[in-house]
Amino acid sequence: MIKYSINLLTLLLSMWLVTASASSKLDHDEALRLSQSGQILSFQTLLNDADKRYPQSHLLEVKLKQKHGRFVYKVELLTPAKEVRKLRYDAQSGELLKDEEDD
């Protein structure tokens, strides 16, 4: 299981970098509002999927960005094999868009 706590998730939420395609920045309050209003899935939902794909991995970084009108979660994990995986999820549907090893 990916190791995290409620306090860590709260901290991550406050540190999210949300960037619009026109380079305008949205703050963590906007990310929280989007999640609470149901416009995007909660990060917890996607973290559960990442945990199924890479059990016992450690969360390194989370970002929420908006590109071309689409919200995307960017998640970086450190696997037990010491690989850094970069996962990209559609924040509205939860669809995994990309899964690649960081070079």
N, C-alpha and C positions, 0 to 999 in steps of 0.2 A: 504494500500500500504506500502511496506517496505520502511522505511525512509532512504534516502540516497541522496547524491548530486554528481555532477560531481567531485568536489574536493575530496569527500570521496572515490569515485571509483578510482581516480588517486592515492590517498594515499594507498588504498588497493592493487592496482596493484604494487606499489613500495615495498610493504611489503610481497608479496606472497612468500610462501615457496614452492619451487619446488624441489622435491627430486626424484632422479632416484632409481630404485630397487636395484642398487648396492651401494646405499648410496652416490652417487655423487650428489652434489648440483648444480642446475642451478639457475641463478639469475633472477631477475624480467625482465631484458631485454630479456631473452630467452622466458619467458612466453608471453611477448608482441609480440615478433617475431612470435611465434607459432600461436597466435590469428590473427595477421595481415596477415599472410600467408595463413590462412584458414585451417591450420592443426588441430586446435581446435576451438570450438565455443567461442564466446566472453562470458565473465562472465555475461554481461548484459542479454543475452539470457536466461541463467539459472536462473538468479535472477528474471526474469519475470515469469518463471515457479514456482519458490518457492513462489512468491507473490500470485499466483493463488491458490496454495495449502494452504498457511497460510497467509491470508490477515491481514494487519496491524501488522505484525511481525517486529521485529528489527533484523537487521543483526549483529551477534556477531563476526563471524570469517569466513574467506575464505582461503582455501589452494588449491594449484594445485600440485598434485603429479603424478609421473609416477611409475606404478607398473606393472611388467611383460610386459613392452612394451605398456601399456595402460595408457593414461592420464586420471586422475580422479579429478574432483572438489569436495572438501569437504566443505560443507556449514553448519554453525551453526546459528540457528535462535532462538530468544526468542519470543514465541507466546503471544498473549494477555492473555491467561490462565496461563502465567508464566511457561510454559514448554519449555525446551531447546530441539529443534529438530535437529538431525544430518541427513543431506541429502547428498547422494553421487550420482554424475552424471558422466556418461561417457562424457568426454570433447569433443570427436569427434562427437558423435551422439546426445548427449543431453539426452540419456536414463537415467531415474531415476533408479539407481542400488540399493539404500537402503534408507529407511526413518525410522528412529527410534528415540525414546525419549532417551535423555541422562539421565542416572541414577543419 
